[in-house]
């Protein structure tokens, strides 16, 4: 897996890696409202992103993120 550089690529990666149906319209949707989303998906996503980028993501910022777009922003700030 290559670190996604655009929000669209990030959403595609989330859908593929976590086996979720995620589209462009879901970027700003509250995580709690995403079909199939749960805390295990968040843990899996952080693990995937950290393994791919070789960088630790700030746990507090990730936990405070309310949407996939916000998680993507955290990832971009760490680049």
Short mmCIF file of the C-alpha atoms (twelve columns), coordinates in Angstrom:
data_MODEL
# 
_entry.id   MODEL 
# 
loop_
_atom_site.group_PDB 
_atom_site.id 
_atom_site.type_symbol 
_atom_site.label_atom_id 
_atom_site.label_alt_id 
_atom_site.label_comp_id 
_atom_site.label_asym_id 
_atom_site.label_seq_id 
_atom_site.Cartn_x 
_atom_site.Cartn_y 
_atom_site.Cartn_z 
_atom_site.pdbx_PDB_model_num 
ATOM 1  C CA . UNK A 1  0.000   0.000  0.000  1 
ATOM 2  C CA . UNK A 2  1.284   3.452  -0.912 1 
ATOM 3  C CA . UNK A 3  0.451   6.439  1.266  1 
ATOM 4  C CA . UNK A 4  -2.510  8.245  -0.340 1 
ATOM 5  C CA . UNK A 5  -1.666  11.785 -1.397 1 
ATOM 6  C CA . UNK A 6  -5.151  13.030 -2.282 1 
ATOM 7  C CA . UNK A 7  -8.389  12.807 -0.356 1 
ATOM 8  C CA . UNK A 8  -9.907  10.746 -3.168 1 
ATOM 9  C CA . UNK A 9  -7.021  8.255  -3.070 1 
ATOM 10 C CA . UNK A 10 -7.307  8.127  0.731  1 
ATOM 11 C CA . UNK A 11 -11.025 7.321  0.531  1 
ATOM 12 C CA . UNK A 12 -10.359 4.608  -2.065 1 
ATOM 13 C CA . UNK A 13 -7.669  3.106  0.163  1 
ATOM 14 C CA . UNK A 14 -9.992  3.157  3.196  1 
ATOM 15 C CA . UNK A 15 -12.668 1.364  1.216  1 
ATOM 16 C CA . UNK A 16 -10.297 -1.256 -0.164 1 
ATOM 17 C CA . UNK A 17 -8.209  -1.924 2.928  1 
ATOM 18 C CA . UNK A 18 -11.083 -1.893 5.435  1 
ATOM 19 C CA . UNK A 19 -13.614 -3.463 3.078  1 
ATOM 20 C CA . UNK A 20 -16.052 -0.572 3.491  1 
ATOM 21 C CA . UNK A 21 -18.206 1.163  0.923  1 
ATOM 22 C CA . UNK A 22 -16.819 4.702  1.003  1 
ATOM 23 C CA . UNK A 23 -17.366 7.351  -1.649 1 
ATOM 24 C CA . UNK A 24 -16.432 10.987 -2.155 1 
ATOM 25 C CA . UNK A 25 -19.645 12.033 -0.404 1 
ATOM 26 C CA . UNK A 26 -18.497 10.270 2.765  1 
ATOM 27 C CA . UNK A 27 -15.370 12.360 3.317  1 
ATOM 28 C CA . UNK A 28 -17.042 14.791 5.706  1 
ATOM 29 C CA . UNK A 29 -19.592 12.373 7.151  1 
ATOM 30 C CA . UNK A 30 -19.280 11.777 10.874 1 
ATOM 31 C CA . UNK A 31 -17.407 8.509  11.434 1 
ATOM 32 C CA . UNK A 32 -20.244 7.226  13.613 1 
ATOM 33 C CA . UNK A 33 -22.574 7.575  10.615 1 
ATOM 34 C CA . UNK A 34 -20.433 5.577  8.173  1 
ATOM 35 C CA . UNK A 35 -21.990 2.166  7.479  1 
ATOM 36 C CA . UNK A 36 -19.821 -0.553 9.001  1 
ATOM 37 C CA . UNK A 37 -17.482 1.858  10.822 1 
ATOM 38 C CA . UNK A 38 -16.382 1.020  14.349 1 
ATOM 39 C CA . UNK A 39 -13.427 1.628  16.638 1 
ATOM 40 C CA . UNK A 40 -11.629 -1.437 15.272 1 
ATOM 41 C CA . UNK A 41 -11.650 0.162  11.823 1 
ATOM 42 C CA . UNK A 42 -9.991  3.240  13.283 1 
ATOM 43 C CA . UNK A 43 -7.299  1.087  14.883 1 
ATOM 44 C CA . UNK A 44 -6.751  -0.850 11.652 1 
ATOM 45 C CA . UNK A 45 -6.575  2.385  9.633  1 
ATOM 46 C CA . UNK A 46 -4.007  3.984  11.940 1 
ATOM 47 C CA . UNK A 47 -1.922  0.799  11.890 1 
ATOM 48 C CA . UNK A 48 -1.993  0.703  8.072  1 
ATOM 49 C CA . UNK A 49 -1.113  4.375  7.719  1 
ATOM 50 C CA . UNK A 50 1.738   4.202  10.214 1 
ATOM 51 C CA . UNK A 51 3.171   1.058  8.625  1 
ATOM 52 C CA . UNK A 52 2.991   2.575  5.162  1 
ATOM 53 C CA . UNK A 53 4.383   5.981  6.044  1 
ATOM 54 C CA . UNK A 54 6.924   4.836  8.623  1 
ATOM 55 C CA . UNK A 55 5.710   7.645  10.887 1 
ATOM 56 C CA . UNK A 56 3.655   7.640  14.057 1 
ATOM 57 C CA . UNK A 57 0.384   9.520  13.863 1 
ATOM 58 C CA . UNK A 58 -0.564  11.720 16.812 1 
ATOM 59 C CA . UNK A 59 -3.087  9.608  18.699 1 
ATOM 60 C CA . UNK A 60 -4.928  12.562 20.196 1 
ATOM 61 C CA . UNK A 61 -5.467  14.202 16.784 1 
ATOM 62 C CA . UNK A 62 -6.687  10.943 15.247 1 
ATOM 63 C CA . UNK A 63 -9.091  10.280 18.131 1 
ATOM 64 C CA . UNK A 64 -10.451 13.821 17.895 1 
ATOM 65 C CA . UNK A 65 -11.068 13.502 14.149 1 
ATOM 66 C CA . UNK A 66 -14.777 13.277 13.401 1 
ATOM 67 C CA . UNK A 67 -14.525 12.343 9.708  1 
ATOM 68 C CA . UNK A 68 -12.292 10.626 7.176  1 
ATOM 69 C CA . UNK A 69 -11.411 14.054 5.773  1 
ATOM 70 C CA . UNK A 70 -10.133 15.079 9.211  1 
ATOM 71 C CA . UNK A 71 -8.052  11.890 9.510  1 
ATOM 72 C CA . UNK A 72 -6.626  12.611 6.053  1 
ATOM 73 C CA . UNK A 73 -5.717  16.117 7.249  1 
ATOM 74 C CA . UNK A 74 -3.857  14.642 10.228 1 
ATOM 75 C CA . UNK A 75 -1.951  12.397 7.822  1 
ATOM 76 C CA . UNK A 76 -1.079  15.347 5.567  1 
ATOM 77 C CA . UNK A 77 0.215   17.395 8.504  1 
ATOM 78 C CA . UNK A 78 2.599   14.551 9.363  1 
ATOM 79 C CA . UNK A 79 4.081   14.416 5.845  1 
# 
